[in-house]
Amino acid sequence: MTDRFSFSLDATDGRARTGVISTPRGEIRTPAFMPVGTAGTVKAMLPESVRATGADILLGNTYHLMLRPTAERVERLGGLHRFMNWDRPILTDSGGFQVMSLGALRKLDEDGVTFKSHIDGSKHRLTPERSMEIQRLLGSDIVMCFDECPALPADRERIADSMRLSMRWAARSREAFGDRPGHALFGIQQGGLEQDLRGESAEALRAIGFEGYAIGGLAVGEGQEAMFGVLDYAPDQLPEDRPRYLMGVGKPDDIVGAVKRGIDMIDCVLPSRSGRTGQAFTRRGVVNIKNARHQDDPRPLDESCTCPACKSYSRAYLHHVFRAQEMISGMLLTWHNLHYFQEIMSGMRAAIAEGRFDAWEADFHKLRAQGDIEPL
């Protein structure tokens, strides 16, 4: 085990990269998919089940945890790792995105944001300094800078002003983070879909200096083509010797396209959220288990998948428990989805290491294009 945070690049294939992030709590194999444990839990999953899918790291939400049960309470109870029974690395977001998307009646100024809780309407204040304090109390291994993220589309002036505010907040976040051996602070690049603004943001972040760099402000309504357009240049604007994290993305083909363009870390609520609404991601695309075509089908969701949902249960059963609103439905489908997402990551890691990423990607798209197996 290491007592510090480090990143080593093991192989590249085109712009795709594979490597290892080392932390005192364990290694993170990259490219890495981070399941989202919003309020101290990956919904419908036990921590050991999440680990069994192949996850090396989880994401926790500063905004949700600061409101309930509060960061101070989590610290008194031994920190987030102990609180949620997850002994491996945790990354916490800064709270900025949720304040913008969930916080009612928010008021933004140079110093920070005042907002009302979506839970009980109580008033709260988040600044770069407070965000760093909350994430320190939670005890997360990777801490994100406090930033502002405007929804797209937005005009250039709004995006530029927001990005420059985020860069001033990044400098304050770095200052407030202080010296914490074994813990890492990541800066977040902003700038919307504007290449020059992204470049300006990257320069500002490089000048401050971070252990890793995130690409923020995507997957906020711009569509895949526009997102890939940014990813065609944005990762290369960031330091090559540090992890690059694309925040809040996405569907399987989004993830593959992002890794192809040089991304090392990704998180998304999609596998768990979709699992709870009856959607399963498979090698052959999305299966809606609620559809009547599955009610007499004794076959598994995906005959080549080794997750519990596929090994032990039929489509007919999964259809039945979803329709009956039984809890096991969300549990099994979430496990399957997380397993599949981690399988994509391990497949890409092996393909990059062996210099056959293009062939792997072609097979991935070809199989998905076939669509689901024929109904019985």
QUIRANOR-V231949 format. One line per field, one symbol per residue. ss: DSSP state (H for helix, E for strand, C for the rest). phi: phi as a letter, one per 40 degrees, with the letter a starting at -180 (. if undefined). burial: 1 if it has 9 or more other ideal C-beta (glycine too) atoms within 8 Angstrom, else 0. Layout:
ss: ???
phi: ???
burial: ???
This chain:
ss: CCCCCEEEEEEEECCEEEEEEEECCEEEEECEEEEECCCCCCCCCCHHHHHHCCCCEEEECHHHHHHCCCHHHHHHCCCHHHHHCCCCEEEECCCHHHHHHCCEEEEECCCEEEEECCCCCCEEEEEHHHHHHHHHHHCCCEEECCCCCCCCCCCHHHHHHHHHHHHHHHHHHHHHHCCCCCCEEEEEECCCCCHHHHHHHHHHHHHHCCCEEEECCCCCCCCHHHHHHHHCCCHHHCCCCCEEEECCCCCHHHHHHHHHCCCCEEEECHHHHHHHCCEEEECCEEEECCCHHHCCCCCCCCCCCCCHHHHHCCHHHHHHHHHCCCHHHHHHHHHHHHHHHHHHHHHHHHHHHCCCHHHHHHHHHHHHHHCCCCCC
phi: .cbbcabbccabagccbbaacbbdchcbcbcbbbccbdbgacdgbcdcccccchccabbbbddccccacgcccdcdchgcdcdbgbcbdbbbccgdcccccbccfcbbadcibbabcccbgccbbbbdccccccccccgccbbbdcabbccccacdcccccccccccccccccdcccgbbdgbbbbcbcbhfbccccccccccccdccgbcabbbbgbfbhcgcccccdcccbcdccbdccbcbbccgbicdcccccccdchcbbabacddcccdcbgbbcbdbhcbcccccdccbccccdacccbcdcccbbcddccccccccfcdcdcccccddcccccccdccccdcccccgbcdcdcccdccccccgcdccc
burial: 0000101010111011111111111101111111111101011110101110111111111111111001100110001110110101111111111111001001000001111110000001011101111111111111111111110101000111011011111111110110000111111111110100111111011101011111111111010101110110111011000111111111011111111111111111011111110111110110101000010010011100101111101111011111000000111111111111111111111011100010011001101100000000
